Amino acid sequence: MTENRLIDISESAARISIRRRQLLIEHGDEESTLPLDEISAVSISNPAVTITQPALTALAESCVPLIVCDSRHTPSGLMLPVVGHTTQTEKFAAQASASLPTKKRLWQSVVKGKIEAQAKVLKQLRGDDFGLGKLAGKVKSGDENNIEGYAARLYWPEVFDDPSFTRDRDLPDQNRFLNYGYAVLRAITGRAICSVGLHPSLGLHHHNRYDSFCLASDLMEPFRPIIDRAVALLVDEFGPKSEFTTEVKTKLLDSLTGRVKMKGELRTIFESTTRLASSLANVFMGTAKSLIIPEL
Protein backbone atom coordinates (compact mmCIF):
# COMPACT_ATOMS: atom_id res chain seq x y z
CA MET A 1 0.00 0.00 0.00
CA THR A 2 1.35 3.44 -0.89
CA GLU A 3 1.94 6.03 1.80
CA ASN A 4 -0.49 8.92 2.05
CA ARG A 5 1.88 11.86 2.22
CA LEU A 6 0.58 15.41 2.49
CA ILE A 7 3.36 17.74 1.35
CA ASP A 8 3.35 21.24 2.83
CA ILE A 9 5.90 23.79 1.58
CA SER A 10 5.64 26.97 3.63
CA GLU A 11 8.78 27.58 5.63
CA SER A 12 11.39 28.39 2.97
CA ALA A 13 12.02 28.98 -0.71
CA ALA A 14 11.95 25.87 -2.87
CA ARG A 15 11.96 24.69 -6.46
CA ILE A 16 9.64 21.85 -7.45
CA SER A 17 10.30 19.79 -10.55
CA ILE A 18 10.16 16.23 -11.86
CA ARG A 19 13.02 13.75 -12.04
CA ARG A 20 12.41 10.23 -13.33
CA ARG A 21 8.68 10.32 -12.46
CA GLN A 22 9.41 11.51 -8.95
CA LEU A 23 8.66 14.90 -7.42
CA LEU A 24 11.95 16.70 -6.78
CA ILE A 25 11.93 19.40 -4.08
CA GLU A 26 15.06 21.54 -3.82
CA HIS A 27 15.74 23.76 -0.79
CA GLY A 28 19.05 25.53 -1.46
CA ASP A 29 21.71 22.82 -1.55
CA GLU A 30 19.35 20.19 -0.15
CA GLU A 31 16.96 18.10 -2.22
CA SER A 32 14.46 15.34 -1.68
CA THR A 33 12.47 13.13 -4.03
CA LEU A 34 9.11 11.44 -3.59
CA PRO A 35 7.32 8.94 -5.82
CA LEU A 36 4.17 10.55 -7.21
CA ASP A 37 2.01 7.58 -6.21
CA GLU A 38 2.88 8.17 -2.54
CA ILE A 39 1.67 11.79 -2.54
CA SER A 40 -1.93 12.61 -1.68
CA ALA A 41 -1.76 16.41 -1.91
CA VAL A 42 0.75 19.26 -2.20
CA SER A 43 0.19 22.57 -0.40
CA ILE A 44 2.28 25.66 -1.22
CA SER A 45 2.16 28.87 0.82
CA ASN A 46 5.68 30.30 0.60
CA PRO A 47 5.90 33.12 -1.99
CA ALA A 48 9.42 32.05 -2.99
CA VAL A 49 8.37 28.62 -4.28
CA THR A 50 8.63 27.90 -8.01
CA ILE A 51 7.20 24.89 -9.81
CA THR A 52 7.89 23.71 -13.34
CA GLN A 53 5.28 22.99 -15.99
CA PRO A 54 6.31 19.28 -16.21
CA ALA A 55 5.78 19.04 -12.45
CA LEU A 56 2.28 20.53 -12.77
CA THR A 57 1.48 18.09 -15.56
CA ALA A 58 2.82 15.11 -13.61
CA LEU A 59 0.79 16.03 -10.54
CA ALA A 60 -2.38 16.32 -12.64
CA GLU A 61 -1.73 13.03 -14.45
CA SER A 62 -1.15 11.31 -11.10
CA CYS A 63 -4.38 12.80 -9.70
CA VAL A 64 -2.48 14.70 -6.99
CA PRO A 65 -4.25 17.95 -6.01
CA LEU A 66 -2.15 21.11 -5.72
CA ILE A 67 -3.30 23.67 -3.14
CA VAL A 68 -1.97 27.24 -3.36
CA CYS A 69 -2.21 29.42 -0.23
CA ASP A 70 -1.94 33.17 0.30
CA SER A 71 0.26 35.02 2.82
CA ARG A 72 -2.17 34.16 5.63
CA HIS A 73 -1.89 30.44 4.81
CA THR A 74 -5.47 30.53 3.57
CA PRO A 75 -6.00 28.33 0.49
CA SER A 76 -6.73 30.47 -2.56
CA GLY A 77 -6.50 27.97 -5.42
CA LEU A 78 -6.84 24.28 -6.19
CA MET A 79 -5.69 22.30 -9.23
CA LEU A 80 -7.24 18.93 -10.07
CA PRO A 81 -7.01 16.77 -13.23
CA VAL A 82 -9.62 17.19 -15.97
CA VAL A 83 -9.21 13.61 -17.21
CA GLY A 84 -8.95 10.76 -14.77
CA HIS A 85 -11.06 7.78 -15.73
CA THR A 86 -11.61 5.63 -18.82
CA THR A 87 -15.43 5.82 -18.63
CA GLN A 88 -15.54 9.47 -17.66
CA THR A 89 -17.90 10.66 -20.41
CA GLU A 90 -20.45 7.96 -19.61
CA LYS A 91 -20.35 8.76 -15.91
CA PHE A 92 -20.58 12.51 -16.53
CA ALA A 93 -23.78 11.90 -18.49
CA ALA A 94 -25.29 9.72 -15.76
CA GLN A 95 -24.29 12.23 -13.09
CA ALA A 96 -25.76 15.18 -14.98
CA SER A 97 -29.07 13.37 -15.62
CA ALA A 98 -29.60 12.16 -12.02
CA SER A 99 -33.13 12.96 -10.86
CA LEU A 100 -33.84 15.49 -8.13
CA PRO A 101 -35.43 12.84 -5.82
CA THR A 102 -32.28 10.73 -6.17
CA LYS A 103 -30.02 13.66 -5.28
CA LYS A 104 -32.22 14.56 -2.31
CA ARG A 105 -32.07 10.98 -1.02
CA LEU A 106 -28.28 10.95 -1.40
CA TRP A 107 -27.97 14.31 0.38
CA GLN A 108 -30.05 12.88 3.24
CA SER A 109 -27.44 10.13 3.69
CA VAL A 110 -24.57 12.64 3.61
CA VAL A 111 -26.14 14.95 6.22
CA LYS A 112 -27.07 12.05 8.48
CA GLY A 113 -23.49 10.76 8.32
CA LYS A 114 -22.11 14.19 9.12
CA ILE A 115 -24.33 14.71 12.17
CA GLU A 116 -23.56 11.21 13.45
CA ALA A 117 -19.84 12.02 13.15
CA GLN A 118 -20.36 15.33 14.96
CA ALA A 119 -22.13 13.48 17.76
CA LYS A 120 -19.18 11.12 18.14
CA VAL A 121 -16.69 13.98 18.23
CA LEU A 122 -18.66 15.74 20.97
CA LYS A 123 -18.84 12.49 22.92
CA GLN A 124 -15.07 12.09 22.64
CA LEU A 125 -14.23 15.69 23.53
CA ARG A 126 -16.94 16.64 26.02
CA GLY A 127 -18.40 13.32 27.20
CA ASP A 128 -21.88 14.08 25.78
CA ASP A 129 -23.32 14.30 22.27
CA PHE A 130 -25.80 17.03 23.35
CA GLY A 131 -28.64 15.35 21.45
CA LEU A 132 -26.98 15.20 18.04
CA GLY A 133 -27.21 11.41 17.91
CA LYS A 134 -31.00 11.60 18.00
CA LEU A 135 -31.07 14.52 15.56
CA ALA A 136 -29.29 12.45 12.92
CA GLY A 137 -32.26 10.10 12.77
CA LYS A 138 -34.61 13.00 11.98
CA VAL A 139 -32.95 13.99 8.70
CA LYS A 140 -35.42 13.64 5.82
CA SER A 141 -34.95 13.54 2.07
CA GLY A 142 -33.08 16.67 0.98
CA ASP A 143 -32.86 17.68 4.66
CA GLU A 144 -36.01 19.72 4.06
CA ASN A 145 -36.20 20.74 7.73
CA ASN A 146 -32.57 21.89 7.82
CA ILE A 147 -31.58 19.54 10.62
CA GLU A 148 -27.97 20.15 9.53
CA GLY A 149 -28.27 23.84 10.44
CA TYR A 150 -29.96 23.11 13.77
CA ALA A 151 -27.28 20.57 14.63
CA ALA A 152 -24.57 23.13 13.79
CA ARG A 153 -26.02 25.63 16.26
CA LEU A 154 -25.77 23.02 19.01
CA TYR A 155 -22.44 21.66 17.85
CA TRP A 156 -20.07 24.59 17.43
CA PRO A 157 -20.25 26.10 20.95
CA GLU A 158 -19.69 22.66 22.47
CA VAL A 159 -16.79 21.61 20.21
CA PHE A 160 -14.70 24.53 21.44
CA ASP A 161 -16.35 24.78 24.86
CA ASP A 162 -17.10 28.40 24.00
CA PRO A 163 -20.72 29.67 23.87
CA SER A 164 -19.61 32.73 21.87
CA PHE A 165 -17.92 30.83 19.04
CA THR A 166 -19.28 31.30 15.54
CA ARG A 167 -18.14 29.67 12.32
CA ASP A 168 -16.87 32.58 10.23
CA ARG A 169 -14.01 31.93 7.82
CA ASP A 170 -12.83 35.56 8.07
CA LEU A 171 -12.32 35.66 11.82
CA PRO A 172 -8.69 35.59 13.10
CA ASP A 173 -9.21 32.75 15.58
CA GLN A 174 -9.50 28.97 15.23
CA ASN A 175 -11.54 29.59 12.09
CA ARG A 176 -8.17 29.96 10.30
CA PHE A 177 -7.27 26.40 11.27
CA LEU A 178 -10.66 25.11 10.16
CA ASN A 179 -10.28 26.89 6.81
CA TYR A 180 -6.93 25.27 6.15
CA GLY A 181 -7.97 21.78 7.26
CA TYR A 182 -11.18 21.91 5.23
CA ALA A 183 -9.30 23.07 2.13
CA VAL A 184 -6.95 20.09 2.28
CA LEU A 185 -9.87 17.74 2.94
CA ARG A 186 -11.73 19.26 -0.01
CA ALA A 187 -8.72 18.68 -2.24
CA ILE A 188 -8.49 15.04 -1.13
CA THR A 189 -12.21 14.60 -1.80
CA GLY A 190 -11.89 16.28 -5.20
CA ARG A 191 -9.10 13.90 -6.07
CA ALA A 192 -11.30 10.94 -5.15
CA ILE A 193 -14.19 12.27 -7.26
CA CYS A 194 -11.98 12.70 -10.34
CA SER A 195 -10.38 9.30 -9.86
CA VAL A 196 -13.74 7.49 -10.15
CA GLY A 197 -14.80 9.42 -13.25
CA LEU A 198 -17.26 11.94 -11.78
CA HIS A 199 -17.25 15.70 -12.35
CA PRO A 200 -16.48 17.74 -9.21
CA SER A 201 -18.63 20.73 -10.23
CA LEU A 202 -21.94 18.81 -10.45
CA GLY A 203 -23.10 18.75 -6.84
CA LEU A 204 -25.87 16.99 -4.98
CA HIS A 205 -26.77 19.96 -2.78
CA HIS A 206 -24.14 22.67 -3.17
CA HIS A 207 -24.83 24.81 -6.24
CA ASN A 208 -22.64 27.86 -6.68
CA ARG A 209 -21.94 29.18 -10.16
CA TYR A 210 -18.50 30.32 -8.98
CA ASP A 211 -17.59 26.99 -7.32
CA SER A 212 -15.94 24.38 -9.56
CA PHE A 213 -15.94 21.77 -6.79
CA CYS A 214 -19.53 21.62 -5.56
CA LEU A 215 -19.54 17.82 -5.37
CA ALA A 216 -16.35 17.85 -3.30
CA SER A 217 -18.08 20.27 -0.91
CA ASP A 218 -20.94 17.73 -0.66
CA LEU A 219 -18.97 14.54 -0.14
CA MET A 220 -16.48 15.98 2.34
CA GLU A 221 -19.27 16.72 4.83
CA PRO A 222 -19.12 13.42 6.80
CA PHE A 223 -15.33 13.88 7.12
CA ARG A 224 -15.38 17.48 8.39
CA PRO A 225 -15.66 16.47 12.07
CA ILE A 226 -12.18 14.91 11.77
CA ILE A 227 -10.81 18.42 11.21
CA ASP A 228 -13.08 19.87 13.90
CA ARG A 229 -11.71 17.46 16.49
CA ALA A 230 -8.11 18.21 15.51
CA VAL A 231 -8.72 21.97 15.73
CA ALA A 232 -10.45 21.63 19.10
CA LEU A 233 -7.40 19.81 20.45
CA LEU A 234 -5.11 22.49 18.99
CA VAL A 235 -7.17 25.23 20.66
CA ASP A 236 -6.94 23.39 23.98
CA GLU A 237 -3.15 23.22 23.58
CA PHE A 238 -2.23 26.54 21.95
CA GLY A 239 -5.28 28.80 22.24
CA PRO A 240 -7.64 30.08 19.52
CA LYS A 241 -5.41 32.93 18.31
CA SER A 242 -2.05 31.20 18.25
CA GLU A 243 0.30 31.66 15.31
CA PHE A 244 -0.20 29.43 12.29
CA THR A 245 3.06 27.60 12.93
CA THR A 246 4.53 24.57 11.21
CA GLU A 247 3.61 22.52 14.29
CA VAL A 248 -0.03 23.59 14.03
CA LYS A 249 -0.18 22.79 10.30
CA THR A 250 1.56 19.45 10.83
CA LYS A 251 -0.96 18.42 13.48
CA LEU A 252 -3.83 19.38 11.18
CA LEU A 253 -2.38 17.36 8.33
CA ASP A 254 -1.68 14.43 10.64
CA SER A 255 -5.38 14.27 11.48
CA LEU A 256 -6.01 13.34 7.85
CA THR A 257 -3.69 10.34 7.93
CA GLY A 258 -5.80 8.42 10.44
CA ARG A 259 -8.40 5.69 9.85
CA VAL A 260 -12.18 5.61 9.67
CA LYS A 261 -14.59 2.70 9.45
CA MET A 262 -16.40 1.83 6.24
CA LYS A 263 -18.53 -1.30 6.17
CA GLY A 264 -16.80 -2.46 9.34
CA GLU A 265 -13.28 -2.11 7.90
CA LEU A 266 -10.66 0.46 8.88
CA ARG A 267 -9.68 2.61 5.91
CA THR A 268 -7.47 5.65 5.42
CA ILE A 269 -9.15 8.97 4.69
CA PHE A 270 -7.86 8.71 1.13
CA GLU A 271 -9.32 5.24 0.62
CA SER A 272 -12.56 6.26 2.33
CA THR A 273 -13.19 9.34 0.19
CA THR A 274 -12.55 7.24 -2.91
CA ARG A 275 -14.90 4.51 -1.74
CA LEU A 276 -17.61 7.07 -0.98
CA ALA A 277 -17.17 8.67 -4.41
CA SER A 278 -17.19 5.25 -6.05
CA SER A 279 -20.44 4.32 -4.32
CA LEU A 280 -21.95 7.58 -5.61
CA ALA A 281 -20.82 6.76 -9.15
CA ASN A 282 -22.46 3.34 -8.79
CA VAL A 283 -25.74 4.97 -7.76
CA PHE A 284 -25.63 7.25 -10.78
CA MET A 285 -24.87 4.29 -13.06
CA GLY A 286 -27.74 2.25 -11.59
CA THR A 287 -25.61 -0.52 -10.05
CA ALA A 288 -26.20 0.55 -6.41
CA LYS A 289 -28.95 2.29 -4.45
CA SER A 290 -27.12 3.82 -1.51
CA LEU A 291 -23.89 5.52 -0.48
CA ILE A 292 -21.19 3.96 1.67
CA ILE A 293 -20.83 6.52 4.44
CA PRO A 294 -17.76 6.54 6.74
CA GLU A 295 -17.99 6.04 10.50
CA LEU A 296 -15.59 8.02 12.67
N, C-alpha and C positions, 0 to 999 in steps of 0.2 A: 504494500500500500504506500502511495506517495505521501510525503509530509505536506501538511497544510501550512505553508509559511506565508505570513502577512508581512510584507516588506514595507517599512516606514523610513523615509529618507527626509529628515528634518533638521538634523543637528549641524551639518556641514555641507560645503560644496561637494558636488559629485558629478561624474559623467557616466551615463548609462548607455550601454551598447550591447551588441550581440557578438559572441565568439563561439563558434562551433555549436550552435543551437542552445547556448547557455547565456543567461543574462549576466553581463559583466558590469560590475559596479566599481568605479575607480574613485578613491578618496586620496588625492595627492599621490604619494608614492605607493599607497596600499591599494590592493584590488581583491575582489572576491567574485566568485562565479557561482551561479545557482542554476540547476536544470529547470527549464520552463515548466515541466510537468509537476514540479514540487511547489510552485508558487500559486497562491490563491488570490492575491491582490497586491498591488503596488500603490503606496500612498506617497506623494511628493508634496512637501510644504516649504522646502528651503528655496529661496529665490535664485540661488547660485547653482541649481541643478540643471544639467543639459541632458537631453535624450535624443538618440539618433533615430532617423526614420526607419531603418531596418529593425531597431528595437521596438518601435511602436507597432510595426507590422507583425513582428514575431509574437508580441503580447496578444494582439488581436487574434492571430491565427491559433494561438494556444488557449484562447478564451480566458485570458487573465485580465480582469478589469484594472484600469489605471485611474486613480483618484488624484486630482490636483487640488491642493488647498491654498488658501490665501494667507496673508501675514498673521492672521489670528488663528491659524490652524483649522479654519472652517472650510470644509470641502466646497469647492466652487465649480468643479467639472468632473465628468465621469466618461470614460471611453470604454465601450463594449463592442464586440464583433458584430458585423451585420450579417455574416453568413456563418452558421455553426452546426448545421444538421442536414443530412441528405434528403429528408422529406420535409424540408422547411416550408416550401410553397403550399403543400397539401395541408400542413398543420396551421399555417397562417389563415387559410381559407376556412377551416373548421372553427378556428378561434374567433374569426371575425363574424361568422354566421351563428354563433352560439345564441340561443334564445335568452330573453330577459329573465324568465322564470328559472332557467338553469343557472344563470349568473347570480341571481338572488339566493338560490339554494347554496351555491358554493360560497358566497360571501357569508352566509349564516354559519357555515362550518369554520371559516377563518376567524370570525369574531368570537365564536364560542371557544375555539382553541386559544385565542389570545387572552380572554378573560380567565380561563382556567389556569393559564400560565401565570397571570398576574396574581391570582389567588395563592398559588404555590409559592411565589416569591414573597408575598406578604407573610405567609405562614413561616417561611424560613427566617425572614428578617425580624418580624415583630411578634411571632407566636400566634397570630390570628389572621384569618383571611378577610375579616371585616365584611362578611356576607357575599363576597365576590363568587365563591363557589356555587352558591344557589343562583346568583344572577346569571351565570353562564347557561344554566338550563332554561332560562326564559328568553333566550335569543330566538327570534322568529326569522322566517325567510326575508332576506334583504335587510335584516335588523331594523324593521319598520318602526320600532319603538325606541330606537337609539339607545339600546342597553349599553353599547360600547361607550357612549358619552357619559351615561350615568355611572358606569363602573369607573371611568377615568376620574370623575369628581371625588369618588371615595378613595381611589387608589393613590393618586399622587401625594396628598398630604401625609399618608401613612408610610409610603416608601421611604421618604426622607425624614419622617418623624418631625414634620414642619407644617403646621396648619396654614401657613401663609404661602407655601410654595405654589407656583403656577408654571405650567409648561409653556414657555415662551422662548423660541429659539434665539431671540435677540438679547436676552438678559445675560449679564456677565457673571453668572453663577454656575451651578452644576449643569445648567442647560447647555453650556459649551461642550461639556463632556458627552452629554446625550447626543448632541448634534453630530459629533465626530463618530461616536460608536454606531449610530444609526446609518450614517453615510457609508461606513465600511460594510455594515450588514446589508445595506441596499445594493451595494456593488456585488457582494457575494451572491445575493438572490438574483440579481440581474444576470450574472454569469450562468447560474443554474437554468434560468429561463431560456437563455440563448442556446445553451448546450442541448436542450431537449427539443429545439425547433420551434419554440413559441416566440411571439413578438412582444418585447417588453413594454411597448406603448399602449397595447390594447388591454385595458384593465377590466377587472370584475366590478369594482366599486369606484375606485379613484378615476376621475375624468377631468384632466386639466390640459387644456390645449397647449400649454407651455411646458408640460412634463412629458419627456420621452420615455419615462420608466414607470408608468402608472401600474403595470402589473407587478413590478418589483415592490412598489409601495404596498400593494395588496398582500402579496405572499410573505413579506417579511413580518407582518403583524404578529403571528404567533411566536416569533423569535425575539421581538423587541424586549420582553421582560428579562432576557439574558443580559442585555445592556443595562437595563434599569437596575438590576441587582448589582452589577459591577460598579455602576456609578454610585449607588447608595453606600457601598463599602468604601469607595474612594472618599466620599464626603465624610464618612465616619472617621477616616484616617487622616485626611488632609484639610477638611473644611470645604465649603461650597465655592469659595472664591480663591482657591489655591492656584498657583501658576500651572499652565499647561505644560508640564515637564515631560521629559522622556519617560520617566518612571510612570507617570499617570497614563500616558499613551500606551506604554507597554502593557500595563495592567488591563486597559480596555481591550487591547488586541488579544491578550491572553484569554479573555473571557469568551472569545469566539473560537478557541481551539479546544473547547471542552466537548462533552458528549450529551446528546439528548436521546430519548427513547422514541422509536418509531416501530409500531407493530411488535412491541415487546423486545426489540433489539436496540442496543446502544449504537448510535451513529454519530459521526462528527457533524458539525454544523454544515460543512460543505456537502457531505453526503445527504444530509437531511433536507437541505434546500433543494437539491437536485431531485430527490425522491418525491418531495411535495410537488415540484414543477412537473415531474414526469406523470404523477397521478392526475394532475390537471389536464395535461395533454391527452391522457387516456380518456378522460371524461369528454373532452371536446371531440375526440375521434370515435366516441361511442363504444369503447371497449371497457369502460368502467363507469360507475355511477357516483362514486364519492371520492373525496380527497383523503390522502394519508396525512394526518395532522400530527406534528411532533408533540411529545410530552416532556416537559422540563423535568 
